Amino acid sequence: MSSSAARPAVAAAAPAVPAPDRLSVDAVVKEVLSGKFEVPAGDLVPDATLGSLDLDSLSLAELALALQEELGFKVEEHEAAKDTTVGELLMTLNAKRAAADTL
């Protein structure tokens, strides 16, 4: 009997964290805004501006960076400006995701 026959097959390990392209952009944006910036989920409506959610300029820069880290693609600070609505942010990031997926 060979020693290799006694060993069970080892399954490939699954990644500990799902790949960024598997996460919903909408879910990531809502999680970052409600988790990191403590914005109440009920305030996250499409026509709410980021400024109306009490995000100052430093918070907006941090938001762009946090979204970039979570989503895995560049999020420009001007894409998450005070006058940007939640709906506009979602449309922009979903379009960037779609463009990145086609590459």
C-alpha positions in Angstrom: 0.0 0.0 0.0 1.5 3.3 -1.0 1.5 6.3 1.3 -0.2 8.5 -1.3 -3.3 6.3 -1.3 -3.9 6.9 2.4 -3.9 10.7 2.0 -7.3 12.3 1.3 -7.5 14.7 -1.6 -7.0 18.3 -0.6 -9.6 20.7 -1.9 -8.5 24.0 -3.2 -9.0 26.6 -0.5 -11.7 29.2 -1.2 -10.7 32.8 -1.0 -11.4 34.2 2.4 -13.0 37.4 1.0 -15.1 37.5 -2.1 -13.4 39.2 -5.1 -14.5 42.9 -5.3 -16.2 42.3 -8.7 -18.6 39.9 -6.9 -19.8 42.6 -4.5 -22.8 44.7 -5.4 -21.8 48.4 -5.9 -25.1 49.5 -4.2 -24.4 47.2 -1.2 -20.8 48.5 -0.8 -21.9 52.2 -1.0 -24.7 51.6 1.5 -22.4 49.7 3.8 -19.6 52.3 3.7 -22.0 55.2 4.3 -24.0 53.5 7.1 -21.0 51.7 8.7 -18.0 54.0 8.4 -19.9 57.3 8.3 -22.9 56.4 10.5 -25.5 57.6 8.0 -28.9 56.2 8.9 -30.0 53.7 6.3 -33.3 55.5 5.9 -31.4 58.6 4.7 -29.8 56.8 1.8 -32.3 57.7 -0.8 -31.4 58.4 -4.5 -32.0 62.1 -4.4 -30.1 62.8 -1.1 -26.9 64.7 -1.7 -23.7 63.6 0.0 -23.6 67.1 1.6 -27.1 66.6 3.0 -25.9 63.5 4.7 -23.5 65.7 6.8 -20.4 64.6 5.0 -17.8 67.4 5.0 -14.9 67.7 2.5 -12.6 65.5 4.6 -15.4 62.8 4.9 -15.9 62.9 1.2 -12.3 62.3 0.5 -12.3 59.4 3.0 -15.5 58.1 1.3 -13.8 58.1 -2.2 -10.8 56.2 -0.7 -13.0 53.7 1.2 -15.1 53.0 -1.9 -12.0 52.6 -4.0 -10.5 50.1 -1.5 -13.8 48.1 -1.3 -14.6 48.1 -5.0 -11.2 47.6 -6.4 -11.2 50.5 -8.9 -10.4 54.2 -8.8 -13.0 56.5 -7.3 -12.2 60.1 -8.0 -13.0 62.7 -5.3 -15.1 64.7 -7.7 -17.3 61.7 -8.2 -18.3 61.9 -4.5 -18.7 65.6 -4.1 -21.1 67.5 -1.7 -23.6 68.1 -4.5 -23.5 64.5 -5.8 -26.6 62.6 -5.0 -26.6 59.0 -3.8 -28.3 58.0 -7.1 -25.7 59.7 -9.2 -22.9 58.1 -7.2 -24.4 54.7 -7.7 -24.9 55.3 -11.4 -21.3 56.5 -11.8 -19.8 53.6 -9.9 -22.0 51.0 -11.6 -20.9 52.4 -15.0 -17.3 52.2 -13.9 -17.8 48.6 -12.7 -19.4 47.7 -16.1 -16.5 49.3 -18.0 -14.0 47.5 -15.9 -15.8 44.2 -16.4 -15.5 44.5 -20.2 -11.7 44.9 -20.1 
